[in-house]
Amino acid sequence: MCHIRAGGIFLAVLLCLLTVRMSEALAQSSASIEQNFANSLTAVPSKGLTASGAFYVPVYSSVSMSQGKLRADFSVTLSVHNASETKPLVLKRIAYFDTSGKMVESYLKSPVALKPFATVEVAIATTDTRGGTGANFVVDWAAAGEIAEPAVEALMVGSVGAGHYAFISQGRPTRLVGKD
């Protein structure tokens, strides 16, 4: 009888710990970029930001399998790299959208500047399925003058059964096409 009670208490404590860890792991908060990547950041340039662009990054926090009868969930890590060796890159927006195009989370409260060759990341936990099968990020950037275009990509990692999978999705610069 004593072993059953001790086992029940152990399971209750384990469940509480898992619940706390899962709520922490759902998504990186918007303040985390400034805190977690303080060594990658520098002051936002005071002179005019004359160069700018945006990246669209398709990500897969969930993937449909077996003709839609099964779903596999993946963690997602978005990485934004300043490809310039000499100039800071200003990040104006990092936003996460779900399959229906609704914004799930915005990761910047105000613009931040990446040091030359520095990187910031946004992490979405495997348990955070808010993005769904058609999730995506939009990254808006700017710079004071000519700069190397940043590198933006996402790494998805997960497992299905005994198999483990990892794949990358490269960001695509958004450009206007066609004529009115």
C-alpha positions as CSV (number, residue, x, y, z in Angstrom):
1,M,0.0,0.0,0.0
2,C,2.9,2.4,0.9
3,H,4.5,1.7,-2.5
4,I,1.3,2.6,-4.4
5,R,1.0,5.9,-2.4
6,A,4.7,6.8,-3.0
7,G,4.3,5.9,-6.7
8,G,1.3,8.2,-6.9
9,I,3.1,11.1,-5.3
10,F,6.1,10.6,-7.6
11,L,3.8,10.6,-10.7
12,A,2.0,13.8,-9.4
13,V,5.3,15.6,-8.9
14,L,6.6,14.4,-12.4
15,L,3.4,15.6,-14.0
16,C,3.7,19.0,-12.3
17,L,7.3,19.4,-13.5
18,L,6.4,18.4,-17.1
19,T,3.5,20.9,-17.1
20,V,5.8,23.7,-16.0
21,R,8.5,22.7,-18.6
22,M,5.9,22.4,-21.4
23,S,4.4,25.8,-20.8
24,E,8.0,27.3,-20.7
25,A,8.8,25.5,-24.0
26,L,5.7,26.6,-26.0
27,A,7.3,29.6,-27.7
28,Q,10.1,32.0,-27.2
29,S,8.8,35.3,-25.8
30,S,9.4,38.6,-27.7
31,A,11.7,39.8,-24.9
32,S,13.9,36.8,-25.4
33,I,15.7,38.0,-28.5
34,E,17.0,41.1,-26.7
35,Q,17.9,39.0,-23.6
36,N,19.2,35.7,-25.2
37,F,21.1,37.4,-28.0
38,A,22.5,40.5,-26.3
39,N,26.0,39.7,-27.4
40,S,24.8,39.6,-31.1
41,L,23.2,43.0,-30.9
42,T,24.5,46.5,-31.3
43,A,23.0,50.0,-31.3
44,V,20.5,50.7,-34.1
45,P,22.2,53.1,-36.6
46,S,21.2,56.7,-36.1
47,K,21.6,57.7,-39.8
48,G,18.9,56.9,-42.3
49,L,18.1,53.3,-43.1
50,T,18.2,53.5,-46.9
51,A,18.3,49.8,-47.8
52,S,15.5,47.4,-46.8
53,G,13.9,44.1,-47.6
54,A,11.8,41.3,-46.3
55,F,12.0,37.5,-46.2
56,Y,9.1,35.0,-46.3
57,V,10.1,31.7,-44.6
58,P,7.7,28.7,-44.9
59,V,8.0,26.5,-41.8
60,Y,6.4,23.2,-40.8
61,S,5.5,23.0,-37.1
62,S,3.2,20.1,-38.2
63,V,3.2,17.9,-41.2
64,S,0.2,15.8,-42.4
65,M,1.0,12.2,-43.2
66,S,-0.9,9.1,-44.2
67,Q,-3.3,11.0,-46.5
68,G,-4.1,13.5,-43.7
69,K,-4.9,10.8,-41.1
70,L,-1.7,11.3,-39.1
71,R,0.1,14.5,-38.0
72,A,3.8,14.8,-37.1
73,D,4.9,17.8,-35.0
74,F,8.3,19.4,-35.4
75,S,10.3,22.0,-33.5
76,V,11.3,25.0,-35.5
77,T,14.3,27.3,-35.2
78,L,14.3,30.4,-37.3
79,S,17.8,31.8,-37.8
80,V,18.5,35.3,-39.1
81,H,22.2,35.9,-40.0
82,N,23.8,39.2,-40.8
83,A,25.9,38.4,-43.8
84,S,27.8,41.7,-43.7
85,E,31.3,41.7,-42.4
86,T,31.3,45.4,-41.7
87,K,27.7,46.8,-41.2
88,P,24.9,46.2,-38.7
89,L,21.7,44.8,-39.9
90,V,18.5,46.2,-38.5
91,L,15.6,43.8,-37.9
92,K,12.3,45.7,-37.9
93,R,9.9,42.7,-37.6
94,I,10.0,39.0,-37.0
95,A,6.4,37.7,-37.1
96,Y,5.1,34.1,-37.0
97,F,1.9,33.3,-38.9
98,D,-0.4,30.2,-38.9
99,T,-1.8,28.2,-41.8
100,S,-4.8,30.6,-42.2
101,G,-2.5,33.7,-42.3
102,K,-3.3,34.9,-38.8
103,M,-0.3,36.3,-36.9
104,V,0.4,33.9,-34.0
105,E,3.3,35.9,-32.4
106,S,5.5,39.0,-33.0
107,Y,9.0,38.6,-31.7
108,L,10.2,42.2,-31.7
109,K,8.8,45.1,-29.7
110,S,11.1,47.5,-31.5
111,P,13.8,47.3,-34.1
112,V,17.1,45.7,-33.1
113,A,20.5,45.8,-34.9
114,L,22.6,42.7,-35.4
115,K,26.4,43.1,-35.3
116,P,28.3,42.1,-38.5
117,F,28.2,38.3,-39.0
118,A,26.0,37.9,-35.9
119,T,22.8,35.8,-35.7
120,V,19.6,35.7,-33.7
121,E,17.1,32.8,-33.5
122,V,13.5,32.2,-32.6
123,A,12.6,28.8,-31.3
124,I,9.2,27.1,-31.6
125,A,8.8,24.0,-29.4
126,T,7.5,20.7,-30.8
127,T,4.5,21.0,-28.5
128,D,3.6,24.4,-29.9
129,T,1.3,23.5,-32.9
130,R,-0.3,26.9,-33.2
131,G,1.3,27.4,-36.6
132,G,0.0,24.2,-38.2
133,T,1.0,22.7,-41.5
134,G,1.3,26.0,-43.3
135,A,3.1,28.1,-40.8
136,N,5.5,30.9,-41.9
137,F,7.7,33.7,-40.7
138,V,8.1,37.2,-42.1
139,V,11.3,39.0,-41.4
140,D,11.6,42.7,-42.3
141,W,15.1,44.2,-42.3
142,A,16.9,47.5,-43.1
143,A,20.4,48.9,-43.1
144,A,22.1,52.3,-43.4
145,G,23.4,52.0,-47.0
146,E,24.5,49.1,-49.1
147,I,24.8,45.8,-47.3
148,A,25.0,42.1,-48.0
149,E,21.6,40.5,-48.1
150,P,20.9,38.6,-44.8
151,A,20.6,34.8,-44.7
152,V,17.3,33.7,-43.2
153,E,16.4,30.0,-42.8
154,A,14.4,27.6,-40.5
155,L,15.5,24.3,-39.2
156,M,12.7,21.8,-38.4
157,V,13.5,18.8,-36.2
158,G,11.2,16.0,-35.0
159,S,10.5,12.3,-34.9
160,V,7.9,9.9,-36.2
161,G,7.9,6.5,-34.5
162,A,11.5,5.4,-34.4
163,G,12.6,7.8,-37.1
164,H,14.2,11.2,-36.5
165,Y,14.0,13.9,-39.1
166,A,15.6,17.3,-39.7
167,F,15.1,19.6,-42.7
168,I,15.7,23.2,-43.6
169,S,13.5,25.8,-45.3
170,Q,15.3,28.8,-46.8
171,G,13.8,32.2,-46.6
172,R,12.7,33.8,-49.8
173,P,13.1,37.5,-50.4
174,T,9.8,39.1,-51.1
175,R,9.8,41.0,-54.3
176,L,6.9,42.5,-56.2
177,V,6.2,40.7,-59.5
178,G,3.9,41.5,-62.5
179,K,2.5,44.8,-63.6
180,D,-0.8,46.6,-62.8
